[in-house]
């Protein structure tokens, strides 16, 4: 796998310890992007990867949702667009990613979920950051609806549930904080149709850009979450998941 250096330059495969960048890009530094249609398990798989590899999980949709929930200026700017299932402006999405990455709390690397979502964002990303791989979770649209409609979110701590295979112990209540489980505002039939068409029209071409650079590992997202996680790790040559 070829690795682009800062500002998009290409570094040779495996050259993570050499050159002037050696100290900065320590051996264990890992930077991934996870992509996949709604309900393909990006959040779950990112959290599983992040836990023992000490990666920071950056979910752009979660950042926007936090802003909506907390009535910030950014939240007010994106709320209606998000509820309709449309993509928010590239400037706002790029700003969120830039701000989050400049916090530099990712000593061992990061996994970005939900960005880039179109060609402009992909170009911005490639020019600004180097990455070690793109994880593409593949799920047929026929399975998406079933999963998305079963998704619940804690309105207190943001924990994700799925009534198909990760139900809470008490119906409607978060196991972690006791908060109320709600459906996401954009997990409706109408918004889902828009989001799927946004994904196929705008995000699929991003995968083509990354495929040309040989970054992409494509993983079948239909098996259970542990099996999917092990497949991701095998494809990226990472230590296997211990649970
Ligand atoms: P997600 O949680 O990834 O499904 O994202 C929820 C919503 O946040 C999307 O439907 C968009 O409205 C917005 N959003 C998240 N990431 C981006 C992005 N990279 N570009 C534009 N809009 C985004």
Boltz pocket constraint, residues with backbone or C-beta under 6 A from the ligand:
constraints:
  - pocket:
      binder: B
      contacts: [[A, 38], [A, 60], [A, 61], [A, 62], [A, 64], [A, 78], [A, 81], [A, 82], [A, 83], [A, 85], [A, 86], [A, 87], [A, 88], [A, 89], [A, 90], [A, 93], [A, 113], [A, 114], [A, 115], [A, 116], [A, 117], [A, 121], [A, 186], [A, 195]]
      max_distance: 6.0
